[in-house]
């Protein structure tokens, strides 16, 4: 694949301000993070003749995908499907923003479109679709969304370029970033549990509830009817966090439950739900 390696080297090592200047000069949008801008410039300045739309990516051969991923400075190994997914994600999303929490806020229609573009099954509830997308993000890990550190620091090893002009760092917004860890041997935590496990969890949720307020009992009964959703939510979080279930995962679980409108305002109800979720995990 013949490319302008001198320009590519400069794009690898360029800072945000320099990338914005290059984008403006090329008539390209200059919004987005440093890595979003870098990918945009590589797409339009280094590979202008290549069709990198979703349809174009689908038509690429396995070897061509590997070479294209290398040009973008990201992970190039994996199956044909994994390479297609990685390239499409890199060209269309900011990896710092496409997190499990953001997925939890998406409407089913958007999750459905994501599943379609990522070549996933399209059937199921919103929670099921979210689980499939988060599974892809977990399996892709840090393989997309940013150029390899060695390229950012040193550029291409066979290019002799003048050092880039130093620029002042601009203050950047501090964003909450959820780090997705990938287990060495991936486990599908969305695999359905045995029926008796869910039944036991349901029983534990309402056990001794006659001693609490009527409103809390009513909330627990509502949650008992949502145990399938609880199971899927726990599985989704486990898939995205490398099988870990600790305080951070519990907090994420509660935030998702609140966004779904579950009746967990009562502290006793929330505590019981967390205990059940931990047992399922």
ABEGO torsion letter per residue (X at the ends): XBBBAAAAAAAAABBAAAAAAAAAAAGBBABEBAAAAAAAAAAAAABAABBABAAAAAABBAAAAAAAAAAAGBBABEBAAAAAAAAAAAAABBAAABBAAAAAABBAAAAAAAAAAAGBBABEBAAAAAAAAAAAAAAAEAABGBBBAAAAAAEBAABBBBBBBBBBBBBBBBBBBBBBBBBABBBBAABBBBAAAAAAAAAAAABGAAABBAAAAAAAAAAAAAAAAAAAAAAAAAAAAGGBBBAAAAAAAAAAAAAAGBBAABAAAAAAAAAAAAAAX
